[in-house]
Amino acid sequence: MDTEDEENMSSSSTDVKESCGLDSVPPKDGSAPGPGEGAPLSNGGSGGASRKRPLEEGSNGHAKFRLKKRRRPPGPALPKNALMQLNEIKPGLQYALLSQTGPVHAPLFVMSVEVNGQVFEGSGPTKKKAKLHAAEKALRSFVQFPNASEAHLAMGRTLSANTDFTSDQADFPDTLFNGFETPDRSEVPFYLGSNGDDSFSSSGDLSLAASPAPAGLAQPPLPGPPPFPPPSGKNPVMILNELRPGLKYDFLSESGESHAKSFVMSVVVDGQFFEGSGRNKKLAKARAAQSALATIFNLHLDQTPSRQPIPSEGLQLHLPQVLADAVARLVLDKFGDLTDNFSSPHARRKVLAGIVMTTGTDVKDAKVISISTGTKCINGEYMSDRGLALNDCHAEIIARRSLLRFLYTQLELYLNNKDDQKRSIFQKSERGGFKLKETVQFHLYISTSPCGDARIFSPHEPILEEPADRHPNRKARGQLRTKIESGEGTIPVRSNASLQTWDGVLQGERLLTMSCSDKMARWNVVGVQGSLLSIFVEPIYFSSIILGSLYHGDHLSRAMYQRISNIEDLPPLYTLNKPLLSGISNAEARQPGKAPNFSVNWTVGDAAIEVINATTGKDELGRASRLCSLQPTALQDH
């Protein structure tokens, strides 16, 4: 191409259409393009297949690219941060740099702003973030939400029901006010209006039930994606601080093994005391705040449905998550006391179980009844026909055996002395015999899901996007399973399996022992009191089953009672018990290493733990355990 052709192309740039997509469209009347419309340019003789960007002639006669006008995306405007909110309420504020500290690669800036005669400071890795934090503190000083409806507004417009507020994050982003806009007073029932004296008040009806939520704050329908990302900084501590500014959190205790510490923090809100535990103090504060939000403001920040507690059908005297965390902490603390703060060689364990008794609505009055560890069963050659050996040394089975000792002692306490009857947990039944007092409840804690049907399909903690159960109708669900002799794990029971005989096991046949899931399902029908006590007392059922890890609501409920829900024609007083099922807020850490061959047990009143060889079912000296079937041993202290 020569110089003359290039000049001709440059001069024709004024005739190029503004939109490339319209270049190939002829006029409707079929006439040739006019001077203002121009003709399409070709690229190297390609017949217009590849179009150049539209051109525009500048003031100096040279051609230049015309920038395409960006189209505004449909939908509501992006949320405003605290800095923008404060600037709308108080325009013209001046931010001052107070200090800059830290190394060059990681500076820390402190900015301040004066609002209503009060100075607010904020810090951050940049001046912009420091100003943002200062603005958030200023907003907190006069923007308050006194009820649950406003609390939902404070949580942001796209707060997802599946947001995980309890994950152990390294840091919680601090973007408090990203869910608010300044709507028109006539459109929205909640508006911050100036009173003329530099103070602000809310106007309109604040009840979400009485008036529709603002369009900018309404949650999107579940099937479709949210219009913009959900807020990332709304952890329970921040939400509670918006509702009740200036709360003070107190450190109560620290417990647990070195690799699995547990901290307890507390907070008092509206005169009520709340506790929370976690693997660090920050997480413990979040648990305490979450408990307060659930109790006072009815805000439940649970994350995935499979991790939420399943309430019991009977009498429920406590908040599920509060009870679960309290029971777990009591069991762990007691186990630490019994093992010299986990320094004893017998503190090694794979599974820890315990039973806690409550006698009213106050969890503080709860009492640890039994503690146990263990994951193995007896070798068939050591079985005793006189009941001198423990066949099953899994922790939850041993914990229930320890509970039987306590029940025998309490019944003996009632019968021996009339003065001690009030101290006993039993009372006379109008049907004859005895029954538990109405406020007495027993709660079983297991550090992981019980072996068998409850555990086999939940080998890991549930995640947010995970469905409840991908294959609920598979035949493998709900199967009876047996434990492996002198080992760990379970295998399904074959429908054509032959009957187990004593002499067959002694001659080498595999010993079949019911899985813990199957035994616990049986307890939910016949009770935990055993056949002998059933003669004297009414059935006793667990009020709750709490797991320290691997809690999956669907699998656990199926294993505990759903698979036998069609049971009928039970004798009087017997029923299908459906206890509270729950995990704990601070899931237990996985216990690495090989499982020990011993099992320990303790019942309230015992001076120390008893160590049992799980392979032989007896203690280290070959003596019968105090939990064996030969006779229940009386306790030293009632």
C-alpha positions in Angstrom: 0.0 0.0 0.0 1.4 3.4 -1.0 1.3 6.7 0.8 -1.7 8.0 -1.1 -3.8 4.9 -0.1 -2.9 5.4 3.5 -4.0 9.1 3.3 -7.3 8.1 1.7 -8.0 5.6 4.5 -7.2 8.2 7.1 -9.6 10.7 5.5 -12.4 8.2 5.4 -12.2 7.5 9.1 -14.9 10.1 9.7 -17.3 7.8 7.8 -16.8 4.8 10.0 -19.9 3.8 12.1 -19.8 4.1 15.8 -20.8 0.5 16.4 -18.9 -2.2 14.7 -21.9 -4.5 14.9 -23.9 -2.2 12.7 -21.3 -1.9 9.9 -22.7 -4.8 7.9 -26.4 -3.7 8.2 -27.6 -1.8 5.1 -30.2 1.0 5.4 -33.8 0.0 5.6 -34.7 1.8 2.3 -32.0 -0.1 0.4 -30.1 3.1 -0.6 -26.4 3.4 -0.4 -24.8 4.5 2.8 -24.8 8.3 3.3 -21.8 10.4 4.4 -22.8 10.1 8.0 -23.0 6.3 7.8 -20.0 5.3 5.8 -19.0 1.9 4.5 -17.4 -1.0 6.3 -13.6 -1.3 6.2 -12.0 -4.5 5.2 -9.0 -6.0 6.8 -6.5 -7.1 4.3 -9.2 -7.9 1.8 -11.0 -10.3 4.0 -14.4 -9.0 2.9 -15.2 -7.4 6.3 -15.0 -10.7 8.2 -12.7 -9.0 10.8 -13.7 -5.5 11.7 -11.5 -2.8 13.1 -12.3 -0.8 16.3 -14.4 2.3 15.5 -12.4 5.4 15.0 -12.9 9.0 15.9 -11.2 12.0 14.5 -9.5 14.2 17.1 -9.2 18.0 17.1 -5.8 17.9 15.4 -7.1 15.9 12.4 -5.5 12.6 13.5 -7.6 9.4 14.0 -8.0 7.9 17.4 -9.8 5.1 19.0 -13.2 5.9 20.6 -13.6 4.3 23.9 -16.8 2.2 24.2 -19.2 3.5 26.8 -19.5 1.0 29.6 -23.0 -0.2 30.3 -24.1 -0.1 33.9 -24.8 -3.7 35.0 -28.5 -4.3 35.9 -29.5 -4.6 39.5 -29.0 -2.6 42.7 -25.9 -0.5 43.3 -22.9 -2.1 45.1 -23.0 -1.8 48.9 -21.4 1.2 50.6 -18.7 0.8 53.1 -18.5 2.5 56.5 -16.4 5.4 55.1 -19.1 6.2 52.5 -21.9 5.8 55.1 -20.2 8.2 57.5 -19.5 10.7 54.8 -23.2 10.8 53.9 -24.3 11.3 57.5 -21.4 13.7 58.4 -20.0 15.2 55.3 -16.7 17.0 55.4 -15.0 15.0 58.2 -11.2 15.3 58.5 -9.1 12.2 59.0 -5.7 12.7 60.7 -2.7 10.4 60.7 -1.7 9.7 64.3 1.2 7.3 63.8 3.0 4.9 61.5 4.8 1.9 63.1 6.2 -1.4 62.0 8.8 -2.4 59.4 8.8 -1.0 55.9 7.3 -4.2 54.4 4.5 -4.3 57.0 3.6 -0.9 58.2 0.8 -0.1 60.6 -1.1 3.2 60.2 -3.3 4.7 62.8 -5.9 7.2 61.6 -8.4 9.3 63.7 -11.6 11.1 63.0 -13.6 13.4 65.2 -17.4 12.9 65.2 -19.9 14.6 67.6 -17.0 15.8 69.7 -15.6 12.3 70.2 -12.4 11.0 68.6 -12.3 7.5 67.0 -9.2 5.7 66.0 -8.6 3.0 63.5 -5.5 1.0 62.5 -4.6 -1.0 59.4 -1.8 -1.9 57.0 -2.8 1.1 54.7 -4.1 4.5 55.5 -7.3 3.7 53.6 -8.0 0.7 55.8 -7.2 2.6 58.9 -9.7 5.3 57.9 -12.3 2.6 57.2 -11.8 1.1 60.7 -12.1 4.5 62.3 -15.3 5.2 60.4 -16.7 1.8 61.5 -16.0 2.7 65.1 -17.7 6.1 64.7 -20.8 4.5 63.2 -21.0 2.0 66.0 -21.2 4.9 68.5 -24.6 6.1 67.3 -26.0 3.4 65.1 -27.7 0.8 67.3 -30.2 -2.0 66.7 -32.3 -2.8 69.7 -34.2 -5.8 68.5 -34.0 -9.0 66.5 -35.5 -7.4 63.3 -32.8 -4.7 63.2 -30.2 -7.3 63.9 -31.1 -9.1 60.7 -30.7 -5.8 58.9 -27.4 -5.3 60.5 -26.1 -8.6 59.3 -26.1 -7.4 55.6 -28.4 -7.7 52.7 -27.1 -11.0 51.3 -26.4 -12.9 54.5 -26.5 -16.6 53.5 -28.1 -19.1 55.8 -25.1 -21.4 55.0 -22.4 -18.9 55.9 -19.9 -20.5 58.3 -19.4 -18.1 61.2 -17.6 -20.7 63.3 -14.6 -21.7 61.2 -11.2 -21.2 62.7 -10.1 -18.3 60.5 -6.8 -16.6 61.0 -8.5 -13.3 60.8 -12.1 -12.0 60.5 -12.4 -9.2 57.9 -13.8 -6.1 59.5 -16.4 -4.9 56.9 -19.3 -4.2 59.1 -21.5 -1.8 57.2 -21.2 -3.2 53.6 -24.8 -4.2 53.5 -26.4 -0.8 53.9 -27.4 1.9 51.5 -29.0 5.3 52.1 -32.5 4.7 50.7 -35.2 7.3 50.2 -37.1 8.1 53.4 -40.5 7.5 51.6 -39.5 4.0 50.4 -37.9 2.3 53.3 -39.3 1.8 56.9 -35.8 2.2 58.5 -34.0 5.5 58.0 -31.4 7.4 59.9 -32.7 10.9 60.1 -31.0 13.9 61.6 -32.7 15.5 64.6 -30.9 18.8 64.0 -28.7 18.5 67.0 -26.0 16.2 65.5 -27.9 13.2 66.8 -29.7 10.5 64.8 -32.8 8.5 65.3 -34.6 5.7 63.5 -38.0 6.4 62.0 -40.7 4.0 60.7 -41.7 0.5 61.7 -38.7 -1.7 62.4 -40.5 -5.0 62.4 -39.7 -7.1 59.4 -43.0 -8.9 59.8 -45.1 -5.8 59.7 -43.4 -4.1 56.7 -41.4 -5.4 53.8 -37.6 -5.3 53.9 -35.9 -2.7 51.8 -35.1 -3.8 48.3 -31.4 -3.3 48.9 -31.5 -5.5 52.0 -33.7 -8.3 50.9 -32.1 -11.7 50.4 -32.2 -13.2 46.9 -34.3 -16.3 46.3 -32.4 -19.5 47.0 -32.5 -21.0 43.5 -30.7 -18.1 41.9 -27.3 -16.6 42.7 -27.0 -13.6 44.9 -26.7 -10.2 43.1 -23.3 -9.7 44.7 -21.0 -11.6 47.1 -22.3 -12.0 50.6 -20.6 -10.0 53.4 -17.4 -11.6 54.5 -16.9 -9.9 57.9 -20.0 -10.6 59.9 -18.8 -13.0 62.6 -20.9 -13.3 65.8 -18.7 -11.0 67.8 -19.1 -8.1 65.3 -22.9 -8.7 65.0 -23.3 -8.7 68.8 -21.1 -5.6 69.1 -23.5 -3.8 66.8 -26.5 -4.8 68.9 -24.8 -4.2 72.3 -21.7 -2.0 71.9 -19.0 -2.1 74.6 -19.4 -5.7 75.8 -16.5 -7.1 77.7 -15.3 -10.7 77.3 -13.7 -12.6 80.2 -11.2 -15.5 79.9 -12.4 -18.3 82.2 -10.2 -21.3 81.7 -7.8 -23.3 79.5 -7.8 -27.0 79.2 -7.0 -29.9 76.9 -4.0 -31.7 75.6 -1.1 -29.7 74.1 -2.2 -30.4 70.5 -5.9 -29.8 71.2 -6.3 -26.9 73.6 -9.7 -25.6 74.5 -10.3 -22.1 75.8 -13.4 -20.8 77.5 -14.6 -17.2 77.2 -17.7 -15.6 78.7 -19.8 -12.5 78.1 -22.7 -10.9 80.0 -25.5 -9.6 77.8 -28.6 -8.0 79.3 -27.8 -9.6 82.6 -27.5 -13.1 81.2 -24.2 -15.0 81.3 -23.0 -16.8 78.2 -19.9 -19.0 77.7 -18.1 -20.2 74.6 -15.2 -22.6 74.0 -12.8 -22.9 71.1 -9.3 -23.9 70.1 -8.2 -20.3 70.6 -9.6 -17.4 72.5 -10.8 -15.6 69.4 -13.0 -18.6 68.5 -14.2 -19.0 72.0 -15.4 -15.4 72.0 -17.3 -16.1 68.8 -19.0 -19.1 70.4 -20.0 -17.0 73.4 -21.4 -14.3 71.1 -23.2 -16.9 69.0 -24.8 -18.3 72.1 -26.0 -14.8 73.1 -27.3 -14.1 69.6 -29.3 -17.3 69.6 -30.8 -16.8 73.1 -31.6 -13.1 73.2 -32.1 -12.1 69.5 -33.1 -15.5 68.1 -30.3 -15.3 65.5 -29.0 -18.8 64.6 -25.8 -18.7 62.7 -25.4 -22.4 62.0 -23.6 -23.2 58.8 -24.4 -26.4 57.0 -27.7 -28.3 57.6 -26.0 -31.6 58.3 -24.2 -30.0 61.3 -27.2 -28.5 63.0 -28.6 -30.2 66.1 -31.6 -32.5 65.7 -33.9 -31.7 68.7 -35.4 -34.5 70.8 -39.1 -35.3 70.8 -39.4 -35.4 74.5 -38.8 -32.8 77.3 -36.0 -30.5 76.3 -34.8 -28.3 79.2 -31.7 -26.7 77.5 -30.6 -25.0 74.4 -29.2 -27.7 72.2 -25.8 -26.2 71.3 -25.3 -24.7 74.7 -25.9 -28.1 76.3 -23.7 -29.9 73.8 -20.7 -27.6 74.4 -21.2 -27.7 78.2 -21.3 -31.5 78.3 -18.3 -31.9 76.1 -16.3 -29.4 78.2 -17.3 -31.2 81.4 -16.2 -34.6 80.1 -12.8 -33.3 78.8 -12.1 -31.4 82.0 -12.8 -34.4 84.1 -10.7 -36.7 81.9 -7.8 -34.1 82.3 -8.2 -34.2 86.1 -8.1 -38.0 86.2 -5.0 -38.2 84.0 -2.9 -35.5 85.7 -3.7 -32.9 83.0 -3.3 -35.5 80.2 0.3 -36.3 81.3 -0.5 -39.9 82.4 0.5 -42.7 80.0 -3.2 -43.8 80.2 -4.3 -40.5 78.8 -3.5 -41.9 75.3 -6.8 -42.7 73.5 -8.6 -42.7 70.2 -12.1 -42.3 71.6 -13.3 -40.7 74.8 -16.8 -41.1 76.1 -18.6 -39.8 79.1 -22.1 -39.5 80.6 -23.3 -36.3 82.3 -26.4 -35.9 84.4 -28.5 -32.8 84.7 -31.1 -32.2 87.4 -32.8 -29.0 86.1 -32.6 -26.2 83.5 -29.2 -24.8 84.6 -26.3 -26.5 82.9 -24.0 -25.3 85.7 -25.5 -27.9 87.9 -24.5 -30.8 85.6 -22.5 -33.6 87.0 -20.1 -36.0 85.3 -21.2 -39.6 86.1 -18.7 -41.7 84.1 -15.6 -41.4 81.9 -14.2 -44.1 79.6 -11.8 -44.7 76.7 -11.2 -47.6 74.3 -11.7 -48.9 70.8 -11.2 -52.6 70.9 -12.9 -55.9 71.8 -11.9 -59.1 73.6 -10.1 -61.9 71.9 -12.4 -64.9 71.7 -10.1 -67.2 73.7 -10.4 -64.9 76.8 -14.2 -64.9 77.1 -15.5 -65.9 80.5 -18.7 -67.9 81.1 -18.9 -66.5 84.6 -19.0 -62.9 83.4 -15.5 -62.0 84.7 -14.3 -60.4 81.5 -15.4 -57.3 79.6 -16.2 -58.4 76.0 -16.6 -54.9 74.5 -14.1 -52.2 75.6 -15.3 -49.4 73.2 -15.6 -46.2 75.1 -19.3 -45.6 74.8 -20.1 -49.2 75.9 -17.8 -48.8 78.9 -19.4 -45.5 79.8 -22.9 -47.1 79.8 -21.6 -49.9 82.0 -20.3 -47.3 84.5 -23.7 -45.7 84.4 -25.2 -49.0 85.6 -23.0 -48.9 88.7 -24.3 -45.5 89.5 -27.9 -46.5 89.0 -27.5 -49.5 91.4 -26.0 -47.2 94.0 -28.7 -44.6 93.7 -31.4 -47.3 94.0 -29.6 -48.7 97.1 -29.4 -45.2 98.5 -33.2 -44.8 98.2 -33.9 -48.2 99.9 -31.4 -48.1 102.7 -32.3 -44.9 104.5 -35.4 -42.8 104.4 -33.4 -39.7 105.1 -31.3 -40.3 102.0 -34.3 -40.7 99.6 -34.3 -37.0 98.7 -30.6 -37.4 97.6 -31.5 -40.3 95.3 -32.3 -39.7 91.6 -35.2 -42.3 91.9 -38.7 -41.9 93.2 -41.6 -44.3 93.7 -43.7 -45.0 90.6 -47.5 -45.1 90.7 -47.3 -48.2 88.6 -45.1 -49.9 91.1 -41.3 -50.0 91.3 -39.2 -46.9 90.8 -38.6 -44.3 88.1 -36.3 -41.3 87.5 -37.3 -38.0 88.9 -38.7 -35.8 86.2 -35.9 -33.3 86.0 -33.1 -35.9 85.9 -31.6 -36.4 82.5 -28.5 -38.3 81.2 -26.5 -37.1 78.3 -24.0 -39.3 76.4 -20.9 -37.7 75.0 -18.6 -39.5 72.5 -15.5 -37.8 71.0 -16.4 -39.2 67.5 -19.3 -40.9 65.8 -20.0 -44.4 67.0 -18.6 -47.3 64.9 -21.0 -48.9 62.5 -23.8 -47.3 60.5 -23.3 -43.8 62.0 -19.6 -43.6 61.2 -19.1 -45.6 58.0 -20.8 -42.9 55.8 -19.4 -39.9 57.6 -15.7 -40.3 57.6 -15.0 -36.5 57.6 -16.5 -33.3 58.8 -19.4 -32.0 56.6 -18.6 -29.0 54.4 -20.8 -26.1 53.4 -21.7 -27.3 49.9 -22.1 -30.9 50.8 -25.7 -32.3 50.5 -27.3 -34.1 53.4 -26.9 -37.6 51.9 -26.2 -38.3 48.3 -27.6 -41.8 48.4 -30.1 -42.2 51.3 -31.9 -45.2 49.7 -28.9 -47.4 49.1 -29.2 -50.8 50.7 -25.9 -50.2 52.6 -27.6 -47.5 54.6 -28.8 -48.8 58.0 -27.2 -52.2 57.8 -26.3 -54.1 61.0 -22.6 -54.4 61.4 -20.2 -56.3 63.7 -16.9 -55.3 65.1 -13.6 -57.0 64.1 -12.2 -59.3 66.8 -9.1 -57.8 68.5 -9.1 -55.0 66.0 -10.9 -51.8 64.9 -13.7 -51.2 62.4 -16.9 -53.0 61.4 -18.2 -55.3 58.7 -21.8 -55.9 57.5 -23.7 -58.8 58.9 -24.5 -61.4 56.2 -28.1 -62.4 56.0 -27.2 -66.1 55.7 -24.7 -66.0 58.5 -24.8 -69.0 60.8 -25.6 -68.7 64.5 -22.7 -67.8 66.8 -21.9 -70.5 69.3 -19.7 -70.5 72.4 -17.7 -73.6 71.5 -17.4 -72.4 67.9 -15.7 -69.2 69.0 -13.4 -71.1 71.3 -12.4 -73.3 68.4 -11.5 -70.4 66.2 -14.7 -68.9 64.7 -14.7 -65.2 64.4 -16.3 -63.5 67.4 -19.3 -61.4 66.4 -19.8 -58.3 68.5 -22.5 -55.7 67.7 -21.3 -52.4 66.5 -21.8 -49.4 68.8 -24.3 -47.9 66.4 -26.5 -51.0 66.7 -26.2 -51.2 70.5 -27.1 -47.6 70.8 -30.2 -48.1 68.6 -31.2 -50.9 70.9 -30.8 -48.6 73.9 -33.3 -46.3 72.3 -35.9 -49.0 72.6 -35.1 -51.1 75.6 -33.3 -48.4 77.6 -29.8 -48.3 79.1 -30.7 -49.8 82.5 -30.1 -53.4 81.5 -32.3 -56.5 82.1 -31.8 -56.8 85.9 -32.7 -53.2 86.7 -35.6 -53.4 84.3 -37.3 -55.6 87.0 -37.2 -52.7 89.5 -37.2 -49.4 87.5 -39.0 -48.0 84.5 -36.9 -47.7 81.3 -34.2 -45.1 81.3 -33.2 -43.4 78.0 -30.5 -40.9 77.1 -31.9 -37.4 76.6 -29.1 -36.4 74.2 -26.2 -38.0 72.3 -23.4 -35.5 71.6 -20.5 -36.1 69.3 -17.2 -34.3 69.5 -16.3 -34.9 65.8 -17.6 -36.4 62.6 -21.2 -35.3 63.5 -23.5 -35.7 60.5 -27.2 -35.3 61.5 -28.7 -37.5 58.7 -26.4 -40.5 59.3 -26.5 -40.3 63.1 -30.3 -40.0 63.2 -30.7 -42.9 60.8 -28.3 -45.1 62.9 -29.9 -44.1 66.2 -33.6 -44.5 65.4 -34.8 -43.8 61.9 -33.9 -47.2 60.6 -36.2 -48.8 63.2 -38.9 -46.2 63.1 -41.5 -48.7 62.0 -41.2 -50.7 65.3 -44.6 -51.5 66.8 -46.3 -53.3 69.7 -43.8 -52.4 72.4 -44.6 -53.3 76.0 -46.0 -50.6 78.2 -43.6 -47.8 79.3 -41.2 -48.7 76.4 -41.0 -46.4 73.4 -38.8 -45.5 70.5 -36.6 -42.8 72.1 -35.5 -40.0 69.9 -32.9 -38.0 71.8 -31.3 -34.7 71.0 -28.5 -35.3 68.5 -25.8 -32.7 68.2 -22.2 -32.0 67.5 -20.1 -29.4 69.4 -19.0 -26.0 68.2 -15.3 -26.7 68.5 -14.9 -30.1 66.9 -12.3 -32.3 68.5 -9.0 -32.7 66.8 -8.2 -36.1 65.2 -6.2 -38.3 67.5 -3.2 -39.5 65.5 -1.2 -42.6 66.2 -2.0 -46.3 66.8 -4.9 -47.1 69.1 -3.8 -48.3 72.5 -4.7 -51.8 73.7 -6.1 -50.6 77.0 -9.4 -49.0 78.1 -9.9 -46.8 81.1 -13.1 -46.3 83.1 -14.2 -44.1 86.0 -17.5 -43.7 87.8 -18.4 -40.9 90.1 -17.2 -41.9 93.6 -14.2 -43.8 92.3 -10.8 -42.6 93.7 -9.0 -43.2 90.4 -9.4 -44.7 86.9 -9.3 -48.4 86.3 -7.2 -49.7 83.4 -8.4 -52.7 81.4 -6.6 -54.8 78.8 -9.0 -54.7 75.9 -7.7 -58.0 74.5 -8.3 -60.0 77.7 -11.2 -57.9 79.2 -9.4 -57.8 82.6 -7.0 -55.4 84.4 -3.3 -55.5 84.0 -2.9 -58.1 86.8 -5.5 -60.4 85.3 -8.2 -59.5 87.9 -11.9 -59.0 87.0 -13.0 -55.4 86.3 -15.3 -53.5 88.6 -17.6 -53.2 85.6 -17.9 -57.0 84.9 -21.2 -58.8 85.0 -20.4 -60.8 88.1 -21.5 -58.2 90.5 -21.9 -54.4 90.5 -19.4 -52.9 92.9 -20.7 -50.4 95.4 -19.2 -46.9 95.1 -17.3 -45.1 97.9 -19.3 -41.9 97.6 -22.8 -41.3 96.5 
